[in-house]
Amino acid sequence: MTHIRRTLVIAAALAAVSSAAWAGPVSLKSNPVDDDGNVTLGDIFDGAGAAAGVVVAQRVGPSVVIEAGQLQAQARQAGLDWSNPNGLRRVAVRLSTGPISAAAAQTDLQAPAPQNRPAYRPAGGGQQVIARNDMVRVTYQVGGVNLSIMGKAMRNAALGEPVAVLNTASNRVIDAVASGPGQAVAGPAADMVRANPQQFAAR
């Protein structure tokens, strides 16, 4: 009986080692999103393969946060190996559909502003708030989505003036409007700053 028990223990250990050896390495997506409330391994990881459809969480609001250790264990159970190289404690997964999705907002934030707007002169009295090569926080807010990135100003700008900001992480240029010292906005809020820059200056 003891021999049988020992054999079973060894077999279980070998199965565990074999499972780990065959686990496929995956990498975390830079912006995990889902569109139906069922968060799957494919929503979270690149290279999930056949395990992409495995549901690991339910999202009932705009986002759901999963403990990294729990996610790592669920991935391994599905035959995936996520090493968590950045030592994350939690992973957030957001809604990808609706009036405006996080992914769409990120695209809008990085895309050049339309070029067919009429020329104008700022009403901010020429008060310079951003200097060339300053690090500037660009904010995009619409439909409950609020995103911000840090970038380098490519020109001087007074309050209410347009300013091109280089996103140093992606090397993309964002067309924004100066809204304060070291601050700029993109998207719908940019039009508000253009129309009434002094309102922002008073904040």
Secondary structure, DSSP 8 states (H G I E B T S, - for coil): -HHHHHHHHHHHHHHHHHHHHT-EE-EE-SS-EESSSEEEHHHHEET-GGGTT-EEEE--SSEEEEEHHHHHHHHHHTTEE---TT--SEEEEEE--SSS-HHHHHHHHHS---S-S-----SSTT-EEE-TT-EEEEEEEETTEEEEEEEEESS-EETT-EEEEEETTTTEEEEEEEEETTEEEETHHHHHHHH-HHHHHT-
